[in-house]
Amino acid sequence: MDEIKAEEYLLNIPLWTKKKNSLEDVRKFAEKLGNPDRDMRIIHVAGTNGKGSVCAYLTSILRQAGYHTGTFISPHLIDIRERFLVDGNMADKAVFSQAFEKVYEVTQQMMEEGYCYPTFFEFLFLMGLCIFREENVDYLILETGLGGRLDTTNIIERPLACIITSISLEHTEYLGDTIELIAGEKAGIIKEHVPVIFDGSVPEAAGVIEKKAAMTHSTCYPVNAEEFRLNAVYPAPYQRMNAALACKALDVIMTPPLDESVLLAGINNMKWPGRMEQVMPDVYLDGAHNPGGIAAFIEAAAPLAGERGKGCSLLFGVVSDKDYCSMVKELCRSLPLKRVYLAHMDSSRAMDTTPLAQLFNSQGISTVTDCGHVKDGFLQAVSQKEDGELLFCVGSLYLIGEIEAVLALDDRTGTRNNQRN
């Protein structure tokens, strides 16, 4: 099956199914594939915000050190192959198609034996194991999907290290409605005698992680970003913690330790689309999609807007299962918003723009424009942006992906090539 047909097939697999394979069942699928993960050196990453950035820092630093890396992340912004990175680049089309065929064949066999059809994420994860085995990577950096304890990626048995990034309220219907409960789910990736590196800035989460580590006889390494002194260039203040987590994990697992010059070069060369990414002059994309992510985004955006003193515009789109009320209130409270543009993403989960407009109005924002589709909203917001004014596009990684697709199209036609960073 060619790449396009494989992608169409994958995108038609439900994200959620009424009847789901257990982790033991997914392990059986992996066994049919030859247990590719058991021969890999894996760094497992969970958390609410910052997982992708930590994975990107790990990838960049290990590449700088000369290692051959595989990175499994989600979601993708434009191309589904973005989820399978080999040395920081999308997996080869042929390798992608071969992995699809292998998992598809095993799936047919397993269904004949009475197992459930894999969910979208399960299928992709199994493909990832095949891809990274085929590529014979030195290190696999593995990002969880949802949670940790019951996440599909948690079938791996002995990673080199477990990293837990910042914890905040998200997916409360699945993970619990307190920081402690969510931290407990994320800490579910911790394995016996495997070191745990985690964001130690939230006491409620830290206590849960330390308790779980004690139960599994795992050494704990809480990280404090203020103590991380590498003089690197960070695209946003919150990235200092993510870089610190990556560096601490590598310090724990690498013998001999990597030179500081390698760490510094890896941090400075890290690229992660959609995280305070400047795509045009004064136009930034950030995939903040929950209250914790919005708080981190504001930490970076508010000083930028304050320096300009001209106010700023916002393009906003969100999925309906997020705490959009808190997100909107914090954006309105913390940023000098002059205009807000609302866009409806091409997703069944997208939030209707009418109640969003009412919510922004209730927070004192009078100039709110419902733009319909993301492309129309982005082009309108850019065209109406005043000289020196900042435009921030936030609310969902789906929003960022659709904007990146618009920019990629313009890049092919040469319209904005000279404006991309």
PyMOL commands that set and color helices and strands:
alter all, ss='L'
color gray80, all
select helices_A, chain A and resi 3-11+23-32+36-39+51-64+80-83+93-112+120-135+152-155+172-175+179-189+203-215+225-227+239-253+260-269+291-308+324-334+353-362+374-384+397-413+417-419
alter helices_A, ss='H'
color red, helices_A
select strands_A, chain A and resi 42-46+69-72+84-86+89-90+139-143+161-164+196-199+220-223+277-280+283-285+312-316+337-344+368-373+390-394
alter strands_A, ss='S'
color yellow, strands_A
deselect
rebuild
show_as cartoon
